[in-house]
């Protein structure tokens, strides 16, 4: 195991332990009361989903991994926004996959939506960053619903430790009951602009694509009683557009 992989594995465990220790953190079962059988969000679960995604790319191929982990409404940019499952259908894997590592994560109070940002490296030596949005399925697994990123001239600086944030829960409400979430889920449509949010409304993401295919992706999280921007990624128009 590489030094970076060891650090990431330790960070997942650390985030999970920190989540379990907090009052509203972690995926935990409440013993009794009105919030029984509800589930809270965990930054560690988002990191684990990213690491499993990258491992699958190494083992089965880059586009195979993207296909097998995509949500039914998944959107990616090529550079225009496309239905990911349609774009990936039948696409051959490159000889060697891109590698990536999550550095920051954000997750809704109820755990139904999470986002991550980190660094990637191609076999040819080029580097960049990515942003992925993850939606929790009824089964409890996470599938990506938005994936985007861009090249960088120099590697994204690696943090000493991973950063994970959990949204503030709405007043009078706890985490979402999984038996109710299917009827509450609002799925984004593939378009030049789009949006999506967690079932409890404490985490949302938007993307806006200009006619020249430049774009901005934003993640907002509930803090201090309101949704506040925690991540913004602006990508310039592709060369020659």
C-alpha positions as CSV (number, residue, x, y, z in Angstrom):
1,X,0.0,0.0,0.0
2,X,1.4,3.4,-1.0
3,X,2.0,6.1,1.6
4,X,-0.9,8.2,0.2
5,X,-3.3,5.2,0.2
6,X,-2.3,4.5,3.8
7,X,-3.0,8.1,4.8
8,X,-6.4,8.0,3.0
9,X,-7.4,4.7,4.7
10,X,-6.5,6.1,8.1
11,X,-8.4,9.3,7.3
12,X,-11.6,7.3,6.5
13,X,-11.4,5.5,9.8
14,X,-10.7,8.8,11.6
15,X,-13.7,10.6,9.9
16,X,-15.9,7.6,10.7
17,X,-14.9,7.7,14.4
18,X,-15.3,11.4,14.6
19,X,-18.8,11.1,13.0
20,X,-19.9,8.4,15.5
21,X,-18.7,10.5,18.4
22,X,-20.6,13.6,17.4
23,X,-24.2,14.3,18.3
24,X,-25.5,14.6,14.7
25,X,-22.6,13.0,12.9
26,X,-22.1,9.6,11.4
27,X,-24.3,6.8,10.2
28,X,-25.8,5.7,13.5
29,X,-28.9,4.0,14.7
30,X,-30.9,5.8,17.3
31,X,-32.1,3.5,20.1
32,X,-35.6,5.0,20.7
33,X,-37.7,8.1,20.1
34,X,-39.2,9.7,17.0
35,X,-35.9,9.6,15.1
36,X,-35.5,5.8,15.5
37,X,-34.3,4.0,12.3
38,X,-33.1,7.2,10.8
39,X,-29.6,7.7,9.3
40,X,-27.2,10.6,9.6
41,X,-24.6,11.6,7.1
42,X,-20.9,10.6,7.4
43,X,-18.0,12.3,5.6
44,X,-16.2,8.9,5.9
45,X,-18.8,7.2,3.8
46,X,-18.2,9.7,0.9
47,X,-14.4,9.1,1.2
48,X,-15.0,5.4,1.2
49,X,-17.1,5.7,-1.9
50,X,-14.4,7.6,-3.8
51,X,-11.7,5.1,-2.8
52,X,-13.8,2.2,-3.9
53,X,-14.6,4.0,-7.2
54,X,-10.8,4.5,-7.9
55,X,-10.0,0.9,-6.9
56,X,-12.7,-0.4,-9.3
57,X,-11.1,1.8,-12.1
58,X,-7.8,0.1,-11.5
59,X,-9.2,-3.4,-11.4
60,X,-11.8,-3.3,-14.2
61,X,-11.0,-0.2,-16.3
62,X,-11.8,3.5,-16.1
63,X,-15.1,3.7,-18.0
64,X,-16.3,0.4,-16.6
65,X,-16.0,1.9,-13.1
66,X,-17.8,5.0,-14.2
67,X,-20.6,3.0,-15.7
68,X,-21.0,0.6,-12.7
69,X,-21.1,3.4,-10.1
70,X,-23.3,6.0,-11.9
71,X,-26.7,7.0,-10.6
72,X,-29.6,6.7,-13.1
73,X,-29.5,10.5,-13.4
74,X,-25.7,10.9,-13.6
75,X,-24.4,13.9,-15.5
76,X,-20.8,14.4,-16.7
77,X,-19.1,17.0,-18.9
78,X,-17.4,16.2,-22.2
79,X,-17.2,19.3,-22.1
80,X,-21.0,19.8,-22.6
81,X,-23.2,18.2,-20.0
82,X,-24.4,14.7,-21.0
83,X,-26.4,11.8,-19.7
84,X,-23.5,9.8,-18.3
85,X,-25.0,6.4,-18.8
86,X,-25.7,7.1,-22.4
87,X,-22.3,8.6,-23.1
88,X,-20.5,5.7,-21.3
89,X,-22.5,3.0,-23.0
90,X,-20.1,0.7,-25.0
91,X,-17.1,3.1,-24.5
92,X,-13.8,1.3,-24.4
93,X,-11.5,1.7,-21.4
94,X,-8.2,3.5,-21.9
95,X,-5.1,1.3,-21.5
96,X,-4.4,2.8,-18.0
97,X,-7.0,4.6,-15.8
98,X,-6.7,8.0,-14.2
99,X,-6.0,7.9,-10.5
100,X,-7.6,10.2,-7.9
101,X,-7.7,11.0,-4.2
102,X,-10.5,12.9,-2.3
103,X,-9.3,15.8,-0.2
104,X,-12.5,17.5,1.0
105,X,-16.0,16.1,1.6
106,X,-19.4,17.6,2.4
107,X,-22.5,15.7,3.3
108,X,-26.1,16.5,4.1
109,X,-27.5,16.1,7.6
110,X,-29.6,13.1,6.5
111,X,-26.8,11.5,4.5
112,X,-28.8,11.3,1.2
113,X,-26.3,13.5,-0.7
114,X,-22.6,14.2,-0.4
115,X,-19.9,15.9,-2.4
116,X,-16.1,15.5,-2.7
117,X,-13.2,17.4,-4.2
118,X,-9.7,16.1,-4.8
119,X,-6.8,15.6,-7.1
120,X,-6.3,13.3,-10.2
121,X,-3.3,12.1,-12.1
122,X,-3.2,10.7,-15.7
123,X,-0.6,8.1,-16.7
124,X,0.9,10.7,-19.1
125,X,1.9,12.9,-16.1
126,X,-0.9,15.5,-16.5
127,X,-2.7,16.5,-13.3
128,X,-5.9,18.2,-12.3
129,X,-8.8,18.3,-9.8
130,X,-12.3,16.8,-9.7
131,X,-15.6,17.3,-8.0
132,X,-18.0,14.5,-7.5
133,X,-21.6,14.5,-6.1
134,X,-22.8,11.3,-4.5
135,X,-26.4,10.2,-4.0
136,X,-27.3,7.5,-1.4
137,X,-29.5,4.8,-2.8
138,X,-32.3,3.0,-1.0
139,X,-29.9,0.1,-0.5
140,X,-27.5,2.4,1.4
141,X,-24.8,2.5,-1.2
142,X,-23.6,5.7,-2.8
143,X,-23.6,6.3,-6.6
144,X,-22.2,9.4,-8.3
145,X,-24.8,11.8,-9.8
146,X,-22.4,14.5,-11.0
147,X,-18.8,14.3,-12.0
148,X,-16.6,17.2,-13.3
149,X,-13.1,18.6,-13.1
150,X,-10.3,20.3,-15.0
151,X,-6.6,20.2,-15.8
152,X,-4.1,22.1,-13.6
153,X,-0.6,23.3,-14.4
154,X,0.6,22.0,-11.0
155,X,-0.8,19.3,-8.7
156,X,-3.5,20.3,-6.2
157,X,-1.7,20.6,-2.9
158,X,-2.4,17.6,-0.7
159,X,-3.8,18.5,2.8
160,X,-2.2,17.1,6.0
161,X,-5.5,15.5,6.7
162,X,-8.9,15.1,5.0
163,X,-11.5,17.7,5.7
164,X,-15.1,16.5,6.2
165,X,-18.2,18.6,7.0
166,X,-21.8,17.6,7.9
167,X,-24.6,20.0,7.2
168,X,-26.6,21.5,10.1
169,X,-29.9,19.7,10.5
170,X,-33.1,21.6,10.0
171,X,-35.0,22.7,13.1
172,X,-37.5,20.2,14.4
173,X,-36.2,17.6,11.9
174,X,-33.7,14.8,12.1
175,X,-32.2,12.7,9.3
176,X,-34.3,11.3,6.5
177,X,-36.3,8.1,7.0
178,X,-35.2,5.8,4.2
179,X,-38.8,4.4,3.9
180,X,-40.0,7.9,2.8
181,X,-37.1,9.2,0.7
182,X,-38.2,7.8,-2.7
183,X,-41.3,10.0,-2.7
184,X,-39.3,13.1,-1.7
185,X,-36.4,12.7,-4.1
186,X,-36.2,15.4,-6.8
187,X,-33.9,14.4,-9.6
188,X,-32.1,16.9,-11.8
189,X,-32.6,17.0,-15.6
190,X,-29.8,16.9,-18.1
191,X,-29.6,20.4,-19.5
192,X,-27.1,23.2,-19.8
193,X,-28.0,24.2,-16.3
194,X,-29.1,21.9,-13.5
195,X,-29.5,21.5,-9.8
196,X,-30.1,18.8,-7.2
197,X,-30.4,18.6,-3.4
198,X,-30.6,16.2,-0.5
199,X,-33.9,14.9,0.7
200,X,-33.8,17.2,3.8
201,X,-32.6,20.2,1.8
202,X,-29.4,20.7,3.8
203,X,-27.0,20.2,0.8
204,X,-27.5,21.2,-2.8
205,X,-25.5,21.5,-5.9
206,X,-25.9,23.5,-9.1
207,X,-24.2,23.7,-12.5
208,X,-24.4,26.4,-15.1
209,X,-22.9,26.0,-18.6
210,X,-22.4,29.0,-20.9
211,X,-22.8,28.9,-24.7
212,X,-19.0,28.6,-25.0
213,X,-19.1,25.6,-22.7
214,X,-17.4,27.2,-19.8
215,X,-19.1,26.2,-16.6
216,X,-19.5,26.7,-12.9
217,X,-20.4,24.0,-10.4
218,X,-21.4,25.1,-6.9
219,X,-22.1,23.2,-3.6
220,X,-24.1,24.8,-0.8
221,X,-24.6,23.5,2.7
222,X,-26.9,24.5,5.5
223,X,-24.9,26.5,8.1
224,X,-26.3,29.0,10.7
225,X,-29.9,28.4,9.5
226,X,-29.2,29.0,5.8
227,X,-27.6,27.5,2.7
228,X,-24.0,28.8,2.3
229,X,-21.6,28.2,-0.5
230,X,-18.8,25.7,0.5
231,X,-17.4,24.8,-2.9
232,X,-17.2,26.6,-6.3
233,X,-15.5,25.3,-9.4
234,X,-15.2,27.4,-12.5
235,X,-13.9,25.8,-15.7
236,X,-12.9,28.0,-18.7
237,X,-14.2,27.4,-22.2
238,X,-12.3,24.7,-24.1
239,X,-9.6,25.9,-26.5
240,X,-11.0,26.7,-29.9
241,X,-14.6,27.1,-28.8
